[in-house]
Amino acid sequence: MTAAASTTLPVGAVAPGFTLPSTAGTDVTLSEFRGRRHVLLAFFPLAFTSTCTAENCAFSEDYDAFERAGTIVLPISVDSVPTLKEYKAKHALRQDLLSDFKREVSRAYGVLLEDRFFSKRAYFLIDQQGILRWRHIEAELGVRRDDAELLRQIAAL
């Protein structure tokens, strides 16, 4: 982690940096997208749950739309890499998933449910300069944003 934990990460702040293992078998570092792409961090509670599966399948279906918008979607959960690999394969997801198994990134972005050991469902849109431009944290775990709404937020950058 390159940033201290925060419960109120403000829009306009530099997004906390991180490196996490992915289902591609490589580590993904947030700063590698600077100057190249917008990043949508999509924290989800747990793999193999109904809302998380609907959300990740939608990201996969809309993969090309996010690409055309110059944005990479990085779904993040506290599940292990092997669990996420199985989940990705089962649902034929196009996007790689990131494992925050140590819960450091979820904590840094203020979305870790400390008493439950997983994250809230939350979205952080980071521009090509690494600045947080939009965020939304769901009040209920079973609710998710529609991809059309997320794409509108990206278009507004």
FIKOL-551431 format. One record per residue: residue number from 1; residue in three letters; chain; x, y negated, z negated of N, C-alpha, C in turn. Coordinates in steps of 0.001 Angstrom, whole numbers, plus 500000, padded with zeros to 6 digits. Layout:
{NUM,ALA,A,{X,Y,Z},{X,Y,Z},{X,Y,Z}} ...
//
This chain:
{1,MET,A,{500844,501187,500000},{500000,500000,500000},{500882,498759,500000}} {2,THR,A,{500426,497753,500691},{501184,496507,500714},{500407,495361,500103}} {3,ALA,A,{499251,495652,499524},{498463,494586,498906},{497880,495076,497596}} {4,ALA,A,{497686,494157,496677},{497111,494495,495384},{495622,494787,495537}} {5,ALA,A,{495097,495550,494593},{493679,495878,494601},{492842,494619,494455}} {6,SER,A,{491709,494635,495097},{490811,493489,495042},{489379,493975,495065}} {7,THR,A,{488541,493385,494229},{487128,493729,494278},{486365,492765,495163}} {8,THR,A,{486959,491644,495507},{486289,490658,496353},{487242,490184,497439}} {9,LEU,A,{487463,491016,498414},{488336,490669,499533},{487597,489659,500403}} {10,PRO,A,{488058,488405,500425},{487301,487367,501133},{487540,487370,502642}} {11,VAL,A,{486489,487041,503375},{486621,486825,504811},{487616,485684,504997}} {12,GLY,A,{488524,485836,505943},{489573,484850,506182},{490897,485232,505557}} {13,ALA,A,{490887,486257,504700},{492118,486730,504057},{492859,487685,504992}} {14,VAL,A,{494149,487812,504761},{494920,488839,505459},{494455,490191,504923}} {15,ALA,A,{494137,491097,505821},{493671,492424,505418},{494805,493190,504745}} {16,PRO,A,{494517,493870,503630},{495554,494672,502978},{496109,495732,503930}} {17,GLY,A,{497416,495793,504031},{498056,496770,504894},{498023,498156,504290}} {18,PHE,A,{498157,499153,505151},{498181,500538,504677},{498739,501445,505759}} {19,THR,A,{499127,502618,505332},{499467,503728,506214},{498754,504949,505663}} {20,LEU,A,{497974,505621,506514},{497226,506804,506094},{497408,507932,507109}} {21,PRO,A,{497354,509180,506637},{497401,510309,507567},{496082,510435,508327}} {22,SER,A,{496187,510894,509572},{494999,511011,510423},{494779,512452,510873}} {23,THR,A,{493611,512666,511445},{493287,513983,511982},{494097,514306,513235}} {24,ALA,A,{494803,513325,513783},{495674,513566,514942},{497016,514160,514519}} {25,GLY,A,{497241,514237,513204},{498505,514770,512709},{499588,513722,512577}} {26,THR,A,{499235,512463,512762},{500183,511361,512628},{499684,510393,511565}} {27,ASP,A,{500579,509545,511109},{500189,508475,510198},{499750,507270,511019}} {28,VAL,A,{498744,506573,510516},{498248,505357,511156},{498518,504196,510213}} {29,THR,A,{499181,503170,510738},{499502,501965,509974},{498688,500813,510541}} {30,LEU,A,{497988,500107,509665},{497123,499017,510120},{497884,498006,510975}} {31,SER,A,{499086,497650,510573},{499834,496600,511279},{500209,496985,512712}} {32,GLU,A,{500142,498260,513071},{500492,498663,514441},{499500,498119,515474}} {33,PHE,A,{498345,497636,515021},{497345,497100,515947},{497432,495586,516098}} {34,ARG,A,{498280,494937,515299},{498412,493471,515380},{498842,493053,516775}} {35,GLY,A,{498152,492029,517270},{498456,491511,518593},{497959,492380,519728}} {36,ARG,A,{497338,493512,519402},{496912,494453,520438},{495411,494708,520451}} {37,ARG,A,{494831,494913,519246},{493425,495308,519172},{492803,494793,517896}} {38,HIS,A,{491491,494602,517944},{490731,494386,516719},{490582,495755,516061}} {39,VAL,A,{490359,495758,514756},{490202,497007,514016},{488912,496939,513214}} {40,LEU,A,{488101,497978,513330},{486931,498125,512473},{487212,499266,511514}} {41,LEU,A,{487450,498920,510249},{487583,499943,509222},{486179,500326,508796}} {42,ALA,A,{485895,501613,508805},{484568,502103,508433},{484736,503132,507315}} {43,PHE,A,{484638,502662,506083},{484742,503561,504937},{483448,504363,504833}} {44,PHE,A,{483584,505679,504669},{482393,506511,504477},{482636,507442,503293}} {45,PRO,A,{481567,507748,502532},{481746,508488,501280},{482385,509868,501444}} {46,LEU,A,{481766,510746,502213},{482262,512120,502298},{481889,512761,503632}} {47,ALA,A,{482781,513566,504155},{482489,514339,505359},{481389,515359,505059}} {48,PHE,A,{480723,515790,506101},{479695,516831,506040},{478434,516413,505288}} {49,THR,A,{478217,515114,505124},{476960,514633,504552},{476146,514005,505683}} {50,SER,A,{474839,513935,505509},{473965,513574,506633},{474210,512172,507189}} {51,THR,A,{474248,511160,506341},{474425,509798,506848},{475823,509612,507430}} {52,CYS,A,{476817,510173,506778},{478193,510055,507278},{478336,510742,508634}} {53,THR,A,{477675,511875,508792},{477732,512582,510062},{477024,511786,511154}} {54,ALA,A,{475849,511241,510853},{475139,510412,511838},{475997,509219,512240}} {55,GLU,A,{476637,508601,511263},{477480,507433,511526},{478670,507791,512415}} {56,ASN,A,{479384,508850,512065},{480572,509221,512835},{480222,509755,514219}} {57,CYS,A,{479094,510442,514344},{478650,510874,515675},{478292,509662,516533}} {58,ALA,A,{477695,508640,515926},{477386,507408,516669},{478672,506715,517115}} {59,PHE,A,{479672,506653,516236},{480958,506066,516635},{481534,506821,517830}} {60,SER,A,{481411,508140,517806},{481927,508954,518896},{481161,508680,520193}} {61,GLU,A,{479835,508607,520103},{479007,508336,521281},{479297,506954,521861}} {62,ASP,A,{479589,505991,520998},{479837,504612,521433},{481326,504284,521549}} {63,TYR,A,{482158,505309,521582},{483611,505141,521633},{484028,504197,522768}} {64,ASP,A,{483459,504411,523952},{483833,503583,525106},{483409,502129,524927}} {65,ALA,A,{482265,501892,524299},{481802,500516,524066},{482755,499786,523127}} {66,PHE,A,{483224,500466,522093},{484200,499847,521192},{485518,499591,521926}} {67,GLU,A,{485927,500536,522764},{487147,500357,523563},{487036,499128,524460}} {68,ARG,A,{485898,498991,525148},{485690,497833,526031},{485710,496526,525244}} {69,ALA,A,{485332,496595,523978},{485337,495406,523116},{486721,495154,522512}} {70,GLY,A,{487714,495944,522929},{489078,495745,522432},{489251,496102,520973}} {71,THR,A,{488461,497077,520514},{488435,497419,519094},{488637,498906,518891}} {72,ILE,A,{489456,499245,517919},{489581,500628,517496},{488804,500789,516200}} {73,VAL,A,{488010,501845,516136},{487265,502172,514924},{488098,503176,514138}} {74,LEU,A,{488356,502850,512878},{489113,503738,511998},{488226,504149,510825}} {75,PRO,A,{487523,505282,510958},{486742,505775,509832},{487681,506323,508750}} {76,ILE,A,{487388,505984,507497},{488239,506357,506365},{487381,506998,505287}} {77,SER,A,{487817,508147,504786},{487165,508750,503623},{488232,509308,502690}} {78,VAL,A,{487797,509717,501517},{488726,510275,500530},{488926,511777,500729}} {79,ASP,A,{488294,512340,501748},{488474,513759,502042},{489917,514037,502463}} {80,SER,A,{490348,515273,502282},{491691,515669,502704},{491761,515741,504228}} {81,VAL,A,{492970,515706,504763},{493149,515824,506213},{492578,517144,506732}} {82,PRO,A,{492844,518296,506085},{492253,519538,506603},{490720,519503,506651}} {83,THR,A,{490103,518921,505647},{488638,518797,505645},{488182,517918,506796}} {84,LEU,A,{488864,516788,506988},{488490,515875,508074},{488729,516499,509449}} {85,LYS,A,{489778,517303,509587},{490022,517990,510865},{488881,518957,511178}} {86,GLU,A,{488445,519695,510175},{487335,520629,510356},{486051,519873,510727}} {87,TYR,A,{485813,518777,510044},{484635,517933,510286},{484665,517359,511704}} {88,LYS,A,{485814,516855,512111},{485964,516285,513460},{485703,517354,514519}} {89,ALA,A,{486267,518533,514323},{486087,519617,515288},{484629,520079,515342}} {90,LYS,A,{484010,520221,514191},{482622,520696,514143},{481694,519779,514922}} {91,HIS,A,{481937,518476,514852},{481049,517509,515492},{481630,516938,516793}} {92,ALA,A,{482762,517483,517241},{483412,517047,518493},{483560,515527,518541}} {93,LEU,A,{484067,514954,517458},{484238,513502,517369},{485415,513055,518225}} {94,ARG,A,{485255,511953,518912},{486327,511420,519760},{487343,510623,518951}} {95,GLN,A,{486902,509931,517928},{487782,509081,517136},{488513,509912,516077}} {96,ASP,A,{489740,509484,515788},{490474,510095,514688},{489926,509565,513375}} {97,LEU,A,{490035,510377,512344},{489582,510017,511008},{490802,509898,510110}} {98,LEU,A,{490749,508978,509164},{491869,508753,508251},{491523,509242,506855}} {99,SER,A,{492510,509850,506198},{492331,510381,504853},{492951,509455,503815}} {100,ASP,A,{492099,508935,502951},{492533,508120,501810},{492445,508985,500554}} {101,PHE,A,{493098,510136,500616},{493001,511133,499551},{493450,510588,498194}} {102,LYS,A,{494412,509686,498193},{494887,509088,496932},{494025,507902,496500}} {103,ARG,A,{493071,507520,497333},{492088,506472,497036},{492682,505069,496913}} {104,GLU,A,{493892,504881,497373},{494565,503585,497250},{493970,502529,498179}} {105,VAL,A,{493633,502917,499401},{493093,501955,500359},{491665,501579,499971}} {106,SER,A,{490870,502555,499587},{489504,502267,499125},{489535,501305,497943}} {107,ARG,A,{490455,501504,497057},{490602,500621,495889},{491048,499225,496328}} {108,ALA,A,{492014,499144,497240},{492525,497843,497701},{491444,497019,498395}} {109,TYR,A,{490527,497695,499068},{489443,496994,499755},{488212,496809,498865}} {110,GLY,A,{488307,497249,497613},{487229,497026,496647},{485993,497870,496866}} {111,VAL,A,{486151,499043,497496},{484978,499863,497788},{484995,501228,497099}} {112,LEU,A,{485975,501491,496261},{486038,502777,495573},{485028,502808,494435}} {113,LEU,A,{484226,503845,494403},{483334,504087,493270},{484145,504883,492254}} {114,GLU,A,{484755,504191,491323},{485707,504801,490390},{485102,505976,489624}} {115,ASP,A,{483835,505865,489257},{483209,506924,488465},{482824,508146,489296}} {116,ARG,A,{482829,508002,490622},{482434,509110,491497},{483585,509580,492382}} {117,PHE,A,{484694,508869,492378},{485917,509254,493090},{485793,509257,494611}} {118,PHE,A,{484805,508549,495156},{484748,508348,496603},{484342,506907,496861}} {119,SER,A,{484375,506509,498127},{484125,505098,498440},{482663,504840,498785}} {120,LYS,A,{482317,503580,498690},{481030,503111,499202},{481123,503132,500726}} {121,ARG,A,{479972,503057,501379},{479979,502888,502828},{480216,501398,503080}} {122,ALA,A,{481251,501085,503831},{481625,499680,504014},{482331,499499,505347}} {123,TYR,A,{482232,498280,505865},{482811,497934,507161},{483640,496667,507009}} {124,PHE,A,{484830,496687,507575},{485728,495532,507563},{486228,495326,508985}} {125,LEU,A,{485902,494181,509564},{486336,493857,510921},{487552,492950,510837}} {126,ILE,A,{488658,493432,511374},{489947,492747,511294},{490355,492346,512710}} {127,ASP,A,{490716,491077,512872},{491086,490606,514212},{492522,491002,514558}} {128,GLN,A,{492959,490627,515747},{494288,491014,516226},{495426,490378,515440}} {129,GLN,A,{495128,489364,514653},{496147,488731,513809},{496180,489337,512406}} {130,GLY,A,{495336,490335,512154},{495317,490985,510849},{494472,490263,509815}} {131,ILE,A,{493574,489388,510275},{492721,488612,509377},{491336,489257,509296}} {132,LEU,A,{490823,489380,508085},{489477,489901,507892},{488471,488861,508378}} {133,ARG,A,{487656,489221,509366},{486698,488290,509964},{485251,488571,509582}} {134,TRP,A,{484963,489790,509149},{483597,490151,508755},{483678,491383,507882}} {135,ARG,A,{482746,491467,506945},{482681,492664,506107},{481242,492902,505706}} {136,HIS,A,{480937,494136,505458},{479623,494500,504943},{479801,495743,504084}} {137,ILE,A,{479305,495675,502866},{479350,496814,501948},{477909,497210,501670}} {138,GLU,A,{477568,498442,501996},{476197,498912,501795},{475889,499054,500309}} {139,ALA,A,{474698,498643,499922},{474252,498788,498534},{473867,500233,498233}} {140,GLU,A,{473412,500954,499261},{472991,502342,499091},{473839,503242,499980}} {141,LEU,A,{474232,504395,499445},{475105,505304,500189},{474448,505868,501443}} {142,GLY,A,{473133,506024,501430},{472429,506635,502548},{472038,505672,503650}} {143,VAL,A,{472562,504453,503616},{472248,503441,504625},{473524,503123,505396}} {144,ARG,A,{473369,502918,506706},{474527,502571,507533},{474138,501487,508521}} {145,ARG,A,{475148,500769,509024},{474935,499759,510058},{474793,500458,511403}} {146,ASP,A,{473997,499880,512270},{473846,500354,513631},{475053,499885,514446}} {147,ASP,A,{475520,500715,515366},{476670,500332,516186},{476412,499056,516978}} {148,ALA,A,{475172,498836,517413},{474860,497608,518156},{475147,496382,517296}} {149,GLU,A,{474829,496460,516016},{475136,495349,515107},{476642,495164,514975}} {150,LEU,A,{477363,496260,514839},{478820,496178,514715},{479431,495584,515988}} {151,LEU,A,{478932,495985,517135},{479443,495444,518401},{479118,493959,518546}} {152,ARG,A,{477984,493517,518006},{477666,492076,518016},{478664,491305,517158}} {153,GLN,A,{479037,491859,516023},{480028,491201,515161},{481374,491098,515881}} {154,ILE,A,{481739,492151,516593},{482998,492139,517353},{482934,491084,518455}} {155,ALA,A,{481810,491018,519156},{481658,490048,520249},{481748,488618,519743}} {156,ALA,A,{481416,488400,518476},{481443,487050,517902},{482856,486591,517536}} {157,LEU,A,{483835,487473,517613},{485213,487089,517265},{485759,486078,518256}} 
//
